[in-house]
Amino acid sequence: MSYQDELYHLAREIDATVAAVEQAAAGAARDRVTWTLPGELGSVTVTGGGELVDVSVDVAAMKDYSAASLSRQLVLGIQRAEETAARRFETAIAAVRDEERLV
């Protein structure tokens, strides 16, 4: 195989890997992660891209919390959901990257 042929095939492999990673990233960014707040307070949902898309709070359970405690629980829940989403996102991309290395 000539040097140009090798470069051509390598470029095609790189293009295929980039396309696979882009596809995995797009899918992971659309996935949603819901984190349940403690004490049946409610839940928060974020996308794989870290966008907050839903906050549900049980009004009856909310009455058991002070404003400061409620805000801490909400912020903590959002952070945990974002962290989980980020890990899933990275795992999805790493899986494709690792799979492409085996080919």
N, C-alpha and C positions, 0 to 999 in steps of 0.2 A: 504494500500500500504506500502510495506516495505521501510526502509530507503535507501537501495541500489536501489530500483526501483525509488524512488523520485530523487536520485542523477542522475540516468541514464536519466530520463526524463528531468531534469534540464540541464544536459550536452547536450542533443539533442536540446533543445530550444536555448541554447547559441550558438551551432554550426550553427543552422539555422539563428540566428540573425547576426552572424559574416558573413556568406555567403551572406545574403541580403545586409549588409552594404558594403561588398567588391564589390558586383555587382553594387550597386548605385554609389559607388566611381569611379569605372571604367567607367561607363556611363557618369558621370558628368565630369570626366577628359577628355573624348573625345569631349564633347560639345564645341562649339566655341562661343566666344563673340566678336562682332565687335563694336568698338567705333568710331563714326563719329567725325572727327576733326572739329573745328569751321571754319566758313567762307568757307565751301565747299572745304577745303584744302585737304581732303582725309579721310582715315580711317586706323585703326589698328585692327588686329584680334589676339586673344590669345585663347589657349585651356583652358578648365576648370582646367587643371593642371598648368596653368600660363605660358605655352610656347608661345612665340611670333611666329606666323606662317605667318603673312602677314602685310606689311605696303604699303599702296597705297597713293601716293601723286599726286595731280593734278599739273603738271608743270606750267600751266598758273597761277593758284592761288598761287603757291609757290613764284612767282616773287614779290608778294605784301608783303612778309615777309623778315625781316632781318635774317641773319643766326642764331643769338641768339634767336630771337622770334620763328623761325621755330623749332629750337631744343627744346625750352621750350614746344611748342605745341605738338610735337611728344612725348616727355617724359611724359607730362601730359596725353595725350591720352592713352599711354601704361599703365600708372599707373591706370587710370580709368577703362580700360578694365580688367586689372588684379584684381582690387578690385571687380568689378562686377562678374567676373568668380569665385573668391574666395567665395563671398556671395552665389552664385548659388550652388557651390560645397557643402558648409556647409549646406545649406537648403535641398539639396537632401539627404544628410546623416542623418540630423535631422529628416526628414520626415520618413525615414525607421526606425530609432531608436524609434521614437514616435509611429509608427504603431505597431512595435513589442511589445511595452509595453502594448498596448491595448489588445493584443491577450492573 
